[in-house]
Each structure stands twice: as structure tokens, then as C-alpha cells.
Amino acid sequence: MTTTSAPDQRIRILVVEDEESFVDALNIGLTREGFDVTIARDGQEGLSLFQAKTFDLVLLDLMLPKVSGLDVCRSIRATSDLPIIIVSAKGEEVDMVLMLEIGADDYVTKPYRLRELVARIRAVLRRREGHTAAPESEEVLIHSSLRLDVDARRCYVGEAEVKLRKKEFALLQLLMENPGRVLTREVLIDRVWGNDYVGDTKTLDVHIKRLRSLIEEDPKAPAYITTVRGVGYRLESTK
């Protein structure tokens, strides 16, 4: 299933949302912004439309009838890298972690402003478009027991391979290219998410937390990626 529109086509968005007040506002607002909007009012309908048509992005509510938003996201991500933005009335970190772990590209919490939502949609689409062709590299980064094969996009801790998502891989690569150097949150966000990122630094912190859970022996007392309070993160120099 293709996920990229031709230049003369409108961006096609699948909105999976069951709250009528949001459905009407989204349909009108996104259409006025130039998007081609298709509405699904439950998770099952959302999956059916995803299978039947081609879209450029999915705007997905979490609390849906028939099939939950989390299960819809998992199903889509199992077969496609289509950009997904989760919409949730919840803002706790555990929910953010879960959303990112199942493959969502971004999330927006209700209530939200249409202007912010549109900015996030366009930012996600630009980031995806900018990463469709990754530059060739034969670089292998080694730091203590960490090994990052940039060309093959594989990560090893000792002899064990760990599976990293795109953003996790990019974060670790950037940190490993700058061992011992403090990288501010702003620099990390700019380099990994792009300078058109809309939102706060919570997304970065959630990704770092998950990355630590994968590469650190004790994520609560990290030996590799340490926090420089109020500034950013650092990959500790090999002793």
C-alpha cells in the first residue's frame, strides 16, 4: 500500500473518531485546510477503510467502539509504515509510552486546537517525506559493549541484538557520534524530529526512557545514557 501522494493530489487523511462533536469539527476544519478527509466512526470501520483505500495519514482516537485505537494502530503498523497520529483524552506518561511503543508517529491530547493539529499533521508528513531515502553509509559505531551498524540499521549490546524503532536508532546514533558530549533536548529534537517539530520535550524523554530499557542493564541507573538535569542527555565516555 502506497503512502505518498503525487504532487497534484490532496493529502488523504483517515479520521477514526466516534465523538460526533469532534467528527464534525475535524471534517470541516481539515477539509478547509485542503485535506481529503474520510471518516470512520469505530475501529472496525477504520480497519476496513484502511484495507480498501489508500491514505497518506491516519488520525486515530484511542477510545473507540468495536476495536480499540491501540489495536487499530497495532494492526496498521503490522503491515504498513503509514503515518499515525494518536488522539487521546489522556496525558499520563504511561499512555505516551504505550502509544510510541506500538508505532504511533505522534500524539495529540484532547481538547486541542485545529491549528496545532494541522501543524502536527504537516510536520509528520514532512518528516516522513524527508526520510524516504536514507543516505548510504558503511559506518559502524562502537562504544563499550554497544555496537551500531548504521548501514544495516542493527544494534547490538554485547552479542545480543536489540530491536530499535527509527527514532530510537536515530537518537542512539546521534549520541554515539558524540560520546561524552552533552546534547541539549533542543538539539536532539531538531536532529531527530526536524526543526518543524511541534510540541514539548516529553516525546524525547519518552523515547530516551524506552531506549534505556533496551540497552541498559539497569534502566533506573543508566550507565550509557545519562541525564544532565535541565539541559539534555549524554552518552558517557568509555572508561
Residue pairs with C-beta under 8 A, 6 or more apart in sequence:
1 54
1 79
1 80
1 82
2 54
3 54
3 55
3 56
3 80
3 81
3 82
3 83
3 128
4 56
4 129
4 132
5 11
5 12
5 56
10 34
10 35
10 36
11 34
11 35
11 36
11 56
11 57
11 121
11 125
12 35
12 36
12 38
12 53
12 54
12 55
12 56
12 57
13 30
13 35
13 36
13 37
13 38
13 55
13 56
13 57
13 58
13 59
13 121
14 38
14 40
14 46
14 49
14 50
14 53
14 55
14 57
14 58
14 59
15 23
15 26
15 27
15 30
15 37
15 38
15 39
15 40
15 59
16 40
16 41
16 42
16 43
16 45
16 46
16 58
16 59
16 60
16 61
16 64
16 69
16 72
17 23
17 26
17 39
17 40
17 41
17 59
17 61
17 64
17 87
18 41
18 42
18 61
18 63
18 64
18 65
19 61
22 61
22 87
22 110
23 39
23 41
25 114
26 37
26 39
26 59
26 114
27 37
27 39
29 114
29 118
30 37
30 114
30 118
31 37
33 114
33 118
35 121
38 49
38 53
38 55
40 46
40 48
40 49
41 65
42 64
42 65
42 66
42 67
43 64
43 65
43 66
43 67
43 68
43 69
43 71
43 72
44 66
44 67
45 66
46 58
46 60
46 64
46 67
46 72
47 67
47 72
47 75
47 76
50 58
50 76
50 80
50 82
55 82
56 82
56 83
56 125
57 82
57 83
57 84
57 85
57 121
57 124
57 125
58 76
58 82
58 83
58 84
58 85
59 85
59 87
59 117
59 121
60 69
60 72
60 73
60 84
60 85
60 86
60 87
60 104
61 69
61 86
61 87
61 88
62 68
62 69
62 70
62 86
62 87
62 88
62 89
62 90
62 95
62 99
63 69
63 88
63 89
64 72
67 75
69 86
69 88
70 98
70 102
73 84
73 86
73 99
73 102
73 103
73 104
74 102
74 103
76 82
76 84
77 84
77 102
77 103
81 128
83 105
83 124
83 125
83 128
84 103
84 104
84 105
85 104
85 105
85 106
85 107
85 108
85 120
85 121
85 124
86 99
86 104
86 106
86 107
86 108
87 107
87 108
87 109
87 110
87 112
88 95
88 99
88 107
88 108
88 109
88 110
89 109
89 110
90 109
91 109
93 202
93 206
96 107
96 202
96 203
96 206
97 206
97 209
97 210
99 107
100 107
100 165
100 203
100 206
100 207
100 210
101 210
103 165
105 124
105 127
105 128
106 120
106 123
106 124
106 199
106 203
108 116
108 117
108 120
116 198
119 198
120 198
120 199
122 196
123 193
123 194
123 196
123 197
123 198
126 194
126 196
127 193
127 194
127 196
130 194
131 166
136 151
137 150
137 151
138 150
138 151
139 150
139 151
140 147
140 148
140 149
140 150
140 151
141 147
141 148
141 150
141 173
141 176
141 177
142 148
143 176
143 179
143 224
143 235
143 238
144 224
144 238
145 157
145 158
146 155
146 156
146 157
146 172
146 176
146 215
146 224
147 155
147 156
148 154
148 155
148 156
148 169
148 172
148 173
148 176
149 155
149 156
150 173
153 169
154 161
155 161
155 162
155 163
155 164
155 169
155 172
155 215
156 162
157 214
157 215
162 214
162 215
163 214
164 172
164 211
164 214
167 192
167 193
167 207
168 207
168 210
168 211
168 214
170 191
170 192
171 188
171 192
171 204
171 207
171 208
171 211
172 211
172 215
174 183
174 188
174 191
174 192
175 183
175 225
175 233
175 234
175 235
176 235
178 235
179 235
179 236
179 237
179 238
180 234
180 235
180 236
180 237
181 234
181 235
182 228
182 231
182 232
182 233
182 234
183 232
183 233
183 234
184 231
184 232
185 201
185 204
185 231
185 232
185 233
186 232
187 232
188 204
188 232
188 233
189 197
189 201
189 203
189 204
190 197
192 204
193 203
193 204
208 225
208 233
209 219
211 225
212 219
212 222
212 224
212 225
213 219
215 224
215 225
216 222
216 223
216 224
216 225
217 223
223 236
224 235
224 236
225 233
225 234
225 235
225 236
226 233
226 234
226 236
227 233
228 234
